[in-house]
Amino acid sequence: MHQVPGIPAPPIPARVATAEHAAHNEAAHVDTPPPDVPVGRNGAFVTFWAGQAISQVGDAVGGLALPLLVLALTGSALHMGTVIAILAAPLAVIGIPAGVLVDRLNRRLTMLICDALRAALFVGLAVAAVFNLLDLWVLYAAAALLGILQVFFYLAGQTAVPSLVARGRIVQANSWVQAAAAASGLLGLPVAGILIADIGPGRALAVDGITFVVSAISLAAVRRSFAHPVPLPAPRRRQPHSIFGALGDVLRATLTGVGIIWRTPVLRGATLLSIGLNLLLSLGSAAGLFRLKHDLSFSAMLIGFIFAGASAGAVALALAAGPLRRRLGFARALLLAVAIQAPLALGIGWVTNSVALGVCYAFSSGAGSLFSVTTISLRQTITPGALLGRVSAAVQTASALAITLGTFLGGLLTVALGASLTFTVMAGGLVLLVALAILGGVQRLDPRGPAAEPYWSM
Protein backbone atom coordinates (compact mmCIF):
# COMPACT_ATOMS: atom_id res chain seq x y z
CA MET A 1 0.00 0.00 0.00
CA HIS A 2 1.18 3.55 -0.58
CA GLN A 3 2.29 5.67 2.36
CA VAL A 4 -0.43 7.65 4.19
CA PRO A 5 0.25 11.42 4.24
CA GLY A 6 1.55 12.61 7.60
CA ILE A 7 2.91 9.22 8.69
CA PRO A 8 6.65 8.74 8.18
CA ALA A 9 7.63 5.97 5.82
CA PRO A 10 9.24 2.94 7.48
CA PRO A 11 13.02 2.79 7.14
CA ILE A 12 14.37 0.86 4.19
CA PRO A 13 16.27 -2.27 5.24
CA ALA A 14 19.97 -2.05 4.55
CA ARG A 15 19.88 -4.89 2.06
CA VAL A 16 17.56 -2.93 -0.24
CA ALA A 17 18.75 0.61 0.49
CA THR A 18 20.11 1.04 -2.99
CA ALA A 19 20.99 4.27 -4.73
CA GLU A 20 17.78 3.92 -6.73
CA HIS A 21 15.64 3.90 -3.59
CA ALA A 22 17.54 6.83 -2.12
CA ALA A 23 17.10 8.86 -5.29
CA HIS A 24 13.41 7.98 -5.43
CA ASN A 25 12.72 9.03 -1.85
CA GLU A 26 14.83 12.19 -2.18
CA ALA A 27 12.90 13.24 -5.29
CA ALA A 28 9.61 12.51 -3.55
CA HIS A 29 10.44 14.82 -0.63
CA VAL A 30 12.03 17.72 -2.55
CA ASP A 31 8.71 19.24 -3.59
CA THR A 32 6.09 20.59 -1.26
CA PRO A 33 2.48 19.62 -2.08
CA PRO A 34 1.04 21.59 -5.02
CA PRO A 35 -0.79 24.80 -4.03
CA ASP A 36 -4.58 24.50 -3.73
CA VAL A 37 -5.44 27.51 -5.90
CA PRO A 38 -7.43 27.85 -9.14
CA VAL A 39 -5.32 26.63 -12.04
CA GLY A 40 -5.32 30.09 -13.64
CA ARG A 41 -3.46 31.44 -10.60
CA ASN A 42 -1.07 28.51 -10.36
CA GLY A 43 2.09 29.91 -11.94
CA ALA A 44 3.88 26.56 -12.35
CA PHE A 45 0.90 24.95 -14.07
CA VAL A 46 0.23 27.95 -16.35
CA THR A 47 3.90 27.99 -17.41
CA PHE A 48 3.79 24.27 -18.20
CA TRP A 49 0.42 24.54 -19.95
CA ALA A 50 1.41 27.50 -22.12
CA GLY A 51 4.56 25.78 -23.32
CA GLN A 52 2.65 22.62 -24.20
CA ALA A 53 -0.10 24.58 -25.97
CA ILE A 54 2.46 26.30 -28.22
CA SER A 55 4.19 22.98 -28.86
CA GLN A 56 0.90 21.36 -29.85
CA VAL A 57 0.31 24.05 -32.47
CA GLY A 58 3.74 23.15 -33.81
CA ASP A 59 2.75 19.47 -33.77
CA ALA A 60 -0.14 20.31 -36.10
CA VAL A 61 2.37 21.90 -38.48
CA GLY A 62 4.81 18.99 -38.29
CA GLY A 63 2.06 16.38 -38.46
CA LEU A 64 0.92 17.78 -41.79
CA ALA A 65 4.29 18.87 -43.18
CA LEU A 66 6.15 15.58 -42.71
CA PRO A 67 3.72 13.37 -44.70
CA LEU A 68 3.46 16.05 -47.41
CA LEU A 69 7.26 16.20 -47.57
CA VAL A 70 7.33 12.44 -48.17
CA LEU A 71 4.67 12.81 -50.85
CA ALA A 72 6.63 15.63 -52.51
CA LEU A 73 9.82 13.54 -52.54
CA THR A 74 8.32 10.22 -53.65
CA GLY A 75 4.95 10.98 -55.23
CA SER A 76 3.70 7.85 -53.46
CA ALA A 77 0.66 7.67 -51.20
CA LEU A 78 2.00 4.31 -49.98
CA HIS A 79 5.23 5.88 -48.70
CA MET A 80 3.28 8.73 -47.13
CA GLY A 81 1.00 6.27 -45.34
CA THR A 82 4.00 4.24 -44.22
CA VAL A 83 5.56 7.27 -42.54
CA ILE A 84 2.29 8.01 -40.75
CA ALA A 85 2.13 4.39 -39.57
CA ILE A 86 5.75 4.50 -38.37
CA LEU A 87 4.99 7.63 -36.34
CA ALA A 88 2.07 5.89 -34.62
CA ALA A 89 3.60 2.41 -34.18
CA PRO A 90 5.89 2.99 -31.13
CA LEU A 91 2.97 3.52 -28.74
CA ALA A 92 1.61 0.05 -29.45
CA VAL A 93 5.05 -1.58 -29.65
CA ILE A 94 7.00 -0.06 -26.74
CA GLY A 95 4.31 1.71 -24.71
CA ILE A 96 4.28 -0.65 -21.72
CA PRO A 97 8.08 -1.09 -21.34
CA ALA A 98 8.47 2.66 -21.85
CA GLY A 99 6.17 3.16 -18.87
CA VAL A 100 8.54 1.05 -16.76
CA LEU A 101 11.47 3.29 -17.71
CA VAL A 102 9.53 6.51 -17.19
CA ASP A 103 8.69 5.49 -13.62
CA ARG A 104 12.43 5.11 -12.94
CA LEU A 105 13.59 8.36 -14.55
CA ASN A 106 13.39 12.02 -13.64
CA ARG A 107 10.16 12.77 -15.50
CA ARG A 108 10.76 16.50 -16.07
CA LEU A 109 14.30 15.84 -17.31
CA THR A 110 12.96 13.11 -19.59
CA MET A 111 10.53 15.58 -21.15
CA LEU A 112 13.29 18.18 -21.55
CA ILE A 113 15.55 15.68 -23.33
CA CYS A 114 12.71 14.57 -25.61
CA ASP A 115 11.94 18.18 -26.52
CA ALA A 116 15.60 18.96 -27.21
CA LEU A 117 16.01 15.89 -29.43
CA ARG A 118 12.80 16.57 -31.34
CA ALA A 119 13.78 20.21 -31.88
CA ALA A 120 17.18 19.16 -33.22
CA LEU A 121 15.59 16.48 -35.41
CA PHE A 122 13.01 18.78 -37.01
CA VAL A 123 15.50 21.60 -37.60
CA GLY A 124 17.95 19.07 -39.04
CA LEU A 125 15.30 17.73 -41.42
CA ALA A 126 14.45 21.28 -42.51
CA VAL A 127 18.11 22.07 -43.22
CA ALA A 128 18.53 18.79 -45.10
CA ALA A 129 15.43 19.59 -47.17
CA VAL A 130 16.85 22.99 -48.14
CA PHE A 131 20.07 21.39 -49.38
CA ASN A 132 18.27 18.42 -51.04
CA LEU A 133 19.94 15.89 -48.75
CA LEU A 134 16.85 13.92 -47.77
CA ASP A 135 15.96 10.44 -48.96
CA LEU A 136 13.15 8.08 -48.05
CA TRP A 137 15.12 5.99 -45.56
CA VAL A 138 16.22 9.08 -43.64
CA LEU A 139 12.58 10.08 -43.32
CA TYR A 140 11.59 6.58 -42.20
CA ALA A 141 14.31 6.65 -39.52
CA ALA A 142 13.30 10.16 -38.42
CA ALA A 143 9.65 9.12 -38.16
CA ALA A 144 10.58 6.11 -36.00
CA LEU A 145 12.71 8.24 -33.66
CA LEU A 146 10.02 10.92 -33.43
CA GLY A 147 7.43 8.30 -32.55
CA ILE A 148 9.62 6.85 -29.79
CA LEU A 149 10.35 10.30 -28.31
CA GLN A 150 6.64 11.13 -28.39
CA VAL A 151 5.84 8.01 -26.34
CA PHE A 152 8.35 8.88 -23.62
CA PHE A 153 7.30 12.54 -23.57
CA TYR A 154 3.61 11.70 -23.28
CA LEU A 155 4.03 9.13 -20.51
CA ALA A 156 6.31 11.41 -18.50
CA GLY A 157 3.85 14.26 -19.06
CA GLN A 158 1.03 12.23 -17.48
CA THR A 159 2.69 12.88 -14.10
CA ALA A 160 2.92 16.65 -14.59
CA VAL A 161 -0.66 17.66 -13.77
CA PRO A 162 -0.94 15.82 -10.40
CA SER A 163 2.50 17.21 -9.49
CA LEU A 164 1.57 20.81 -10.30
CA VAL A 165 -2.01 21.16 -9.02
CA ALA A 166 -3.84 20.05 -5.91
CA ARG A 167 -5.89 16.83 -6.03
CA GLY A 168 -9.18 18.73 -6.15
CA ARG A 169 -8.00 20.76 -9.18
CA ILE A 170 -6.93 17.85 -11.38
CA VAL A 171 -10.12 17.76 -13.48
CA GLN A 172 -9.98 21.53 -14.05
CA ALA A 173 -6.33 21.33 -15.05
CA ASN A 174 -6.96 18.45 -17.45
CA SER A 175 -9.82 20.45 -18.96
CA TRP A 176 -7.31 23.18 -19.78
CA VAL A 177 -4.88 20.62 -21.22
CA GLN A 178 -7.54 18.92 -23.37
CA ALA A 179 -8.92 22.27 -24.56
CA ALA A 180 -5.43 23.36 -25.63
CA ALA A 181 -4.95 20.08 -27.50
CA ALA A 182 -8.25 20.55 -29.35
CA ALA A 183 -7.56 24.23 -30.04
CA SER A 184 -4.18 23.34 -31.51
CA GLY A 185 -5.96 21.57 -34.34
CA LEU A 186 -8.34 24.48 -34.81
CA LEU A 187 -5.45 26.96 -35.00
CA GLY A 188 -2.52 24.82 -36.06
CA LEU A 189 -3.95 23.22 -39.21
CA PRO A 190 -4.76 26.56 -40.93
CA VAL A 191 -1.33 27.86 -39.89
CA ALA A 192 0.24 24.67 -41.25
CA GLY A 193 -1.57 25.04 -44.56
CA ILE A 194 -0.46 28.65 -44.98
CA LEU A 195 3.16 27.89 -44.03
CA ILE A 196 3.43 24.84 -46.26
CA ALA A 197 1.92 26.72 -49.20
CA ASP A 198 4.29 29.65 -48.63
CA ILE A 199 7.66 28.04 -47.74
CA GLY A 200 7.17 24.35 -48.52
CA PRO A 201 6.80 21.32 -46.21
CA GLY A 202 10.55 20.93 -45.59
CA ARG A 203 11.12 24.45 -44.26
CA ALA A 204 7.84 24.28 -42.33
CA LEU A 205 9.35 21.52 -40.17
CA ALA A 206 11.70 24.12 -38.66
CA VAL A 207 8.66 25.89 -37.18
CA ASP A 208 7.72 22.72 -35.29
CA GLY A 209 11.32 22.49 -34.09
CA ILE A 210 11.14 26.02 -32.69
CA THR A 211 7.96 25.19 -30.76
CA PHE A 212 9.78 22.29 -29.10
CA VAL A 213 12.39 24.78 -27.93
CA VAL A 214 9.58 26.86 -26.39
CA SER A 215 8.22 23.75 -24.68
CA ALA A 216 11.67 22.93 -23.28
CA ILE A 217 12.07 26.47 -21.93
CA SER A 218 8.69 26.25 -20.18
CA LEU A 219 9.64 22.91 -18.63
CA ALA A 220 12.98 24.30 -17.44
CA ALA A 221 11.11 27.18 -15.79
CA VAL A 222 8.94 24.78 -13.75
CA ARG A 223 10.96 23.98 -10.62
CA ARG A 224 9.23 20.76 -9.70
CA SER A 225 10.33 17.16 -10.24
CA PHE A 226 7.01 15.75 -11.54
CA ALA A 227 7.36 13.11 -8.82
CA HIS A 228 4.63 12.04 -6.43
CA PRO A 229 4.96 13.94 -3.11
CA VAL A 230 4.24 10.80 -1.05
CA PRO A 231 6.82 8.01 -1.46
CA LEU A 232 5.87 4.38 -1.80
CA PRO A 233 7.53 1.77 0.42
CA ALA A 234 10.63 0.23 -1.10
CA PRO A 235 9.75 -2.67 -3.43
CA ARG A 236 10.47 -6.13 -2.18
CA ARG A 237 13.10 -7.39 -4.57
CA ARG A 238 14.35 -10.90 -4.84
CA GLN A 239 17.87 -11.40 -6.09
CA PRO A 240 17.83 -13.06 -9.50
CA HIS A 241 19.98 -16.18 -9.60
CA SER A 242 19.87 -16.61 -13.35
CA ILE A 243 19.11 -14.83 -16.59
CA PHE A 244 15.58 -16.24 -16.35
CA GLY A 245 15.15 -14.69 -12.92
CA ALA A 246 16.28 -11.32 -14.27
CA LEU A 247 13.89 -11.60 -17.21
CA GLY A 248 11.11 -12.50 -14.78
CA ASP A 249 11.78 -9.34 -12.78
CA VAL A 250 11.64 -7.25 -15.95
CA LEU A 251 8.38 -8.91 -16.98
CA ARG A 252 6.81 -8.28 -13.57
CA ALA A 253 7.84 -4.64 -13.72
CA THR A 254 6.40 -4.31 -17.22
CA LEU A 255 3.06 -5.78 -16.17
CA THR A 256 2.73 -3.73 -12.98
CA GLY A 257 0.47 -1.19 -14.68
CA VAL A 258 -1.78 -3.96 -16.02
CA GLY A 259 -1.93 -5.49 -12.54
CA ILE A 260 -3.00 -2.22 -10.91
CA ILE A 261 -5.70 -1.63 -13.52
CA TRP A 262 -7.08 -5.16 -13.20
CA ARG A 263 -7.16 -5.14 -9.38
CA THR A 264 -8.74 -1.68 -9.09
CA PRO A 265 -12.43 -1.93 -10.08
CA VAL A 266 -12.87 1.72 -11.08
CA LEU A 267 -9.71 1.70 -13.24
CA ARG A 268 -10.66 -1.65 -14.75
CA GLY A 269 -14.15 -0.46 -15.63
CA ALA A 270 -12.98 2.85 -17.09
CA THR A 271 -10.23 1.15 -19.10
CA LEU A 272 -12.55 -1.49 -20.58
CA LEU A 273 -15.03 1.26 -21.46
CA SER A 274 -12.21 3.25 -23.09
CA ILE A 275 -11.06 0.27 -25.15
CA GLY A 276 -14.59 -0.39 -26.37
CA LEU A 277 -15.19 3.27 -27.21
CA ASN A 278 -11.92 3.61 -29.13
CA LEU A 279 -12.64 0.44 -31.07
CA LEU A 280 -16.13 1.56 -32.09
CA LEU A 281 -15.33 5.19 -32.89
CA SER A 282 -12.41 4.06 -35.05
CA LEU A 283 -14.89 2.28 -37.33
CA GLY A 284 -15.76 5.73 -38.65
CA SER A 285 -12.20 6.96 -39.26
CA ALA A 286 -12.23 6.07 -42.94
CA ALA A 287 -16.02 6.01 -43.37
CA GLY A 288 -16.49 9.62 -42.30
CA LEU A 289 -14.07 11.18 -44.75
CA PHE A 290 -15.21 8.78 -47.51
CA ARG A 291 -18.82 9.83 -47.00
CA LEU A 292 -18.08 13.55 -47.01
CA LYS A 293 -15.91 13.42 -50.11
CA HIS A 294 -17.35 10.54 -52.13
CA ASP A 295 -21.00 10.15 -51.13
CA LEU A 296 -21.83 13.84 -50.55
CA SER A 297 -19.23 15.40 -52.91
CA PHE A 298 -18.32 18.13 -50.42
CA SER A 299 -15.42 20.39 -51.35
CA ALA A 300 -12.14 20.24 -49.47
CA MET A 301 -12.85 23.70 -48.04
CA LEU A 302 -16.26 22.65 -46.73
CA ILE A 303 -14.78 19.51 -45.19
CA GLY A 304 -12.17 21.69 -43.53
CA PHE A 305 -14.87 23.88 -41.99
CA ILE A 306 -16.71 20.81 -40.70
CA PHE A 307 -13.56 19.49 -39.04
CA ALA A 308 -12.79 22.95 -37.65
CA GLY A 309 -16.24 22.89 -36.05
CA ALA A 310 -15.37 19.50 -34.58
CA SER A 311 -12.28 21.04 -32.96
CA ALA A 312 -14.37 23.89 -31.60
CA GLY A 313 -16.77 21.41 -30.02
CA ALA A 314 -13.86 19.56 -28.46
CA VAL A 315 -12.59 22.79 -26.90
CA ALA A 316 -16.01 23.74 -25.52
CA LEU A 317 -16.76 20.41 -23.85
CA ALA A 318 -13.20 20.05 -22.60
CA LEU A 319 -13.66 23.31 -20.67
CA ALA A 320 -17.08 22.16 -19.45
CA ALA A 321 -15.76 18.80 -18.28
CA GLY A 322 -15.01 20.04 -14.75
CA PRO A 323 -18.53 21.32 -13.96
CA LEU A 324 -20.12 18.28 -15.64
CA ARG A 325 -17.94 15.87 -13.68
CA ARG A 326 -18.75 17.61 -10.38
CA ARG A 327 -22.47 17.44 -11.13
CA LEU A 328 -22.56 13.87 -12.44
CA GLY A 329 -19.59 12.17 -10.80
CA PHE A 330 -16.84 10.28 -12.62
CA ALA A 331 -18.83 7.21 -13.65
CA ARG A 332 -21.95 8.99 -14.92
CA ALA A 333 -19.83 11.50 -16.84
CA LEU A 334 -18.14 8.59 -18.60
CA LEU A 335 -21.46 6.94 -19.43
CA LEU A 336 -22.87 10.22 -20.75
CA ALA A 337 -19.83 10.75 -22.98
CA VAL A 338 -20.32 7.27 -24.49
CA ALA A 339 -24.11 7.28 -24.69
CA ILE A 340 -24.47 10.50 -26.70
CA GLN A 341 -22.08 9.13 -29.33
CA ALA A 342 -24.70 6.64 -30.59
CA PRO A 343 -27.25 9.16 -31.97
CA LEU A 344 -24.40 11.34 -33.20
CA ALA A 345 -23.00 8.37 -35.17
CA LEU A 346 -26.38 7.97 -36.86
CA GLY A 347 -26.39 11.68 -37.67
CA ILE A 348 -22.91 11.57 -39.20
CA GLY A 349 -23.89 8.49 -41.19
CA TRP A 350 -27.21 9.69 -42.62
CA VAL A 351 -27.58 13.49 -42.41
CA THR A 352 -26.87 15.29 -45.70
CA ASN A 353 -27.05 18.96 -44.64
CA SER A 354 -23.54 20.35 -44.11
CA VAL A 355 -24.50 22.52 -41.12
CA ALA A 356 -26.24 19.64 -39.36
CA LEU A 357 -23.26 17.40 -40.08
CA GLY A 358 -20.96 20.04 -38.61
CA VAL A 359 -23.06 20.09 -35.44
CA CYS A 360 -22.91 16.29 -35.18
CA TYR A 361 -19.14 16.29 -35.60
CA ALA A 362 -18.77 19.10 -33.03
CA PHE A 363 -20.77 17.28 -30.36
CA SER A 364 -19.03 13.98 -31.13
CA SER A 365 -15.60 15.56 -30.68
CA GLY A 366 -16.84 17.32 -27.57
CA ALA A 367 -18.04 14.05 -26.07
CA GLY A 368 -14.62 12.59 -26.82
CA SER A 369 -13.00 15.47 -24.91
CA LEU A 370 -15.31 14.92 -21.94
CA PHE A 371 -14.40 11.23 -21.89
CA SER A 372 -10.66 11.93 -22.16
CA VAL A 373 -10.62 14.56 -19.42
CA THR A 374 -12.63 12.33 -17.09
CA THR A 375 -10.59 9.16 -17.61
CA ILE A 376 -7.20 10.90 -17.40
CA SER A 377 -8.25 12.77 -14.24
CA LEU A 378 -9.55 9.54 -12.72
CA ARG A 379 -6.27 7.78 -13.42
CA GLN A 380 -4.17 10.64 -12.05
CA THR A 381 -6.33 10.99 -8.94
CA ILE A 382 -6.09 7.45 -7.62
CA THR A 383 -2.87 6.01 -9.07
CA PRO A 384 0.28 6.34 -6.93
CA GLY A 385 2.58 8.79 -8.70
CA ALA A 386 5.53 6.41 -8.73
CA LEU A 387 3.46 3.96 -10.83
CA LEU A 388 1.55 6.42 -13.00
CA GLY A 389 3.82 5.96 -16.02
CA ARG A 390 3.21 2.22 -16.15
CA VAL A 391 -0.53 2.53 -15.62
CA SER A 392 -0.82 5.21 -18.32
CA ALA A 393 1.32 3.12 -20.68
CA ALA A 394 -0.92 0.08 -20.22
CA VAL A 395 -4.06 2.12 -20.96
CA GLN A 396 -2.57 3.88 -23.98
CA THR A 397 -1.17 0.68 -25.45
CA ALA A 398 -4.56 -1.04 -25.18
CA SER A 399 -6.25 2.00 -26.73
CA ALA A 400 -3.74 2.13 -29.60
CA LEU A 401 -4.36 -1.52 -30.39
CA ALA A 402 -8.13 -0.97 -30.27
CA ILE A 403 -7.87 2.02 -32.61
CA THR A 404 -5.71 0.06 -35.05
CA LEU A 405 -8.16 -2.85 -35.11
CA GLY A 406 -11.18 -0.55 -35.34
CA THR A 407 -9.72 1.42 -38.23
CA PHE A 408 -9.01 -1.79 -40.16
CA LEU A 409 -12.50 -3.19 -39.50
CA GLY A 410 -14.06 0.15 -40.41
CA GLY A 411 -12.34 0.09 -43.78
CA LEU A 412 -13.65 -3.43 -44.45
CA LEU A 413 -17.18 -2.43 -43.40
CA THR A 414 -17.11 0.70 -45.57
CA VAL A 415 -16.17 -1.40 -48.61
CA ALA A 416 -18.76 -4.09 -47.85
CA LEU A 417 -21.70 -1.98 -46.58
CA GLY A 418 -21.00 1.64 -47.46
CA ALA A 419 -20.27 4.54 -45.14
CA SER A 420 -23.82 5.12 -43.87
CA LEU A 421 -24.38 1.53 -42.80
CA THR A 422 -20.93 1.46 -41.19
CA PHE A 423 -22.00 4.33 -38.95
CA THR A 424 -25.23 2.45 -38.20
CA VAL A 425 -23.17 -0.54 -37.05
CA MET A 426 -21.11 1.85 -34.92
CA ALA A 427 -24.24 3.29 -33.31
CA GLY A 428 -25.54 -0.19 -32.48
CA GLY A 429 -22.20 -1.12 -30.95
CA LEU A 430 -22.21 2.03 -28.81
CA VAL A 431 -25.69 1.22 -27.46
CA LEU A 432 -24.52 -2.30 -26.62
CA LEU A 433 -21.38 -0.90 -24.94
CA VAL A 434 -23.43 1.40 -22.69
CA ALA A 435 -25.80 -1.45 -21.79
CA LEU A 436 -22.89 -3.74 -20.87
CA ALA A 437 -21.28 -0.98 -18.80
CA ILE A 438 -24.50 -0.37 -16.85
CA LEU A 439 -25.05 -4.09 -16.30
CA GLY A 440 -21.45 -4.32 -15.12
CA GLY A 441 -22.08 -1.60 -12.53
CA VAL A 442 -19.75 1.08 -13.90
CA GLN A 443 -22.09 3.80 -12.65
CA ARG A 444 -21.61 2.62 -9.05
CA LEU A 445 -17.82 2.60 -9.03
CA ASP A 446 -16.22 4.91 -6.48
CA PRO A 447 -12.95 6.61 -7.53
CA ARG A 448 -12.17 8.18 -4.15
CA GLY A 449 -9.90 5.43 -2.83
CA PRO A 450 -6.33 4.72 -3.95
CA ALA A 451 -5.53 2.24 -6.66
CA ALA A 452 -4.96 -1.32 -5.51
CA GLU A 453 -1.39 -2.41 -5.06
CA PRO A 454 -0.29 -5.18 -7.43
CA TYR A 455 1.36 -8.30 -6.11
CA TRP A 456 4.58 -6.93 -7.49
CA SER A 457 5.75 -3.31 -7.60
CA MET A 458 9.20 -3.11 -9.08
Secondary structure as the mmCIF struct_conf table of DSSP 4:
data_model
#
loop_
_struct_conf.conf_type_id
_struct_conf.id
_struct_conf.beg_label_comp_id
_struct_conf.beg_label_asym_id
_struct_conf.beg_label_seq_id
_struct_conf.end_label_comp_id
_struct_conf.end_label_asym_id
_struct_conf.end_label_seq_id
HELX_LH_PP_P HELX_LH_PP_P1 HIS A 2 VAL A 4
TURN_TY1_P TURN_TY1_P1 PRO A 5 GLY A 6
BEND BEND1 ILE A 7 ILE A 7
HELX_LH_PP_P HELX_LH_PP_P2 PRO A 8 PRO A 13
HELX_RH_3T_P HELX_RH_3T_P1 ALA A 14 VAL A 16
HELX_RH_AL_P HELX_RH_AL_P1 ALA A 19 VAL A 30
BEND BEND2 ASP A 31 ASP A 31
HELX_LH_PP_P HELX_LH_PP_P3 THR A 32 PRO A 35
BEND BEND3 VAL A 37 VAL A 37
HELX_RH_3T_P HELX_RH_3T_P2 VAL A 39 ARG A 41
HELX_RH_AL_P HELX_RH_AL_P2 GLY A 43 THR A 74
HELX_RH_AL_P HELX_RH_AL_P3 ALA A 77 VAL A 102
TURN_TY1_P TURN_TY1_P2 ASP A 103 ARG A 104
BEND BEND4 LEU A 105 LEU A 105
HELX_RH_AL_P HELX_RH_AL_P4 ARG A 107 VAL A 130
TURN_TY1_P TURN_TY1_P3 PHE A 131 ASN A 132
HELX_RH_AL_P HELX_RH_AL_P5 LEU A 136 GLY A 157
TURN_TY1_P TURN_TY1_P4 GLN A 158 THR A 159
HELX_RH_AL_P HELX_RH_AL_P6 ALA A 160 LEU A 164
BEND BEND5 VAL A 165 VAL A 165
HELX_RH_3T_P HELX_RH_3T_P3 ARG A 167 ARG A 169
HELX_RH_AL_P HELX_RH_AL_P7 ILE A 170 ILE A 199
HELX_RH_AL_P HELX_RH_AL_P8 PRO A 201 ALA A 221
BEND BEND6 PRO A 229 VAL A 230
HELX_LH_PP_P HELX_LH_PP_P4 PRO A 231 PRO A 235
BEND BEND7 SER A 242 SER A 242
HELX_RH_AL_P HELX_RH_AL_P9 ILE A 243 THR A 254
TURN_TY1_P TURN_TY1_P5 LEU A 255 LEU A 255
HELX_RH_AL_P HELX_RH_AL_P10 THR A 256 ARG A 263
BEND BEND8 THR A 264 THR A 264
HELX_RH_AL_P HELX_RH_AL_P11 PRO A 265 SER A 282
TURN_TY1_P TURN_TY1_P6 LEU A 283 LEU A 283
HELX_RH_AL_P HELX_RH_AL_P12 GLY A 284 PHE A 290
HELX_RH_PI_P HELX_RH_PI_P1 ARG A 291 ASP A 295
BEND BEND9 LEU A 296 LEU A 296
HELX_RH_AL_P HELX_RH_AL_P13 ALA A 300 LEU A 328
HELX_RH_AL_P HELX_RH_AL_P14 PHE A 330 ALA A 339
TURN_TY1_P TURN_TY1_P7 ILE A 340 ILE A 340
HELX_RH_AL_P HELX_RH_AL_P15 GLN A 341 TRP A 350
HELX_RH_AL_P HELX_RH_AL_P16 SER A 354 ILE A 382
BEND BEND10 THR A 383 THR A 383
HELX_RH_3T_P HELX_RH_3T_P4 GLY A 385 LEU A 387
HELX_RH_AL_P HELX_RH_AL_P17 LEU A 388 LEU A 417
HELX_RH_AL_P HELX_RH_AL_P18 ALA A 419 LEU A 439
TURN_TY1_P TURN_TY1_P8 GLY A 440 GLY A 441
HELX_RH_3T_P HELX_RH_3T_P5 VAL A 442 ARG A 444
BEND BEND11 ARG A 448 GLY A 449
HELX_LH_PP_P HELX_LH_PP_P5 PRO A 450 PRO A 454
BEND BEND12 TYR A 455 TYR A 455
#
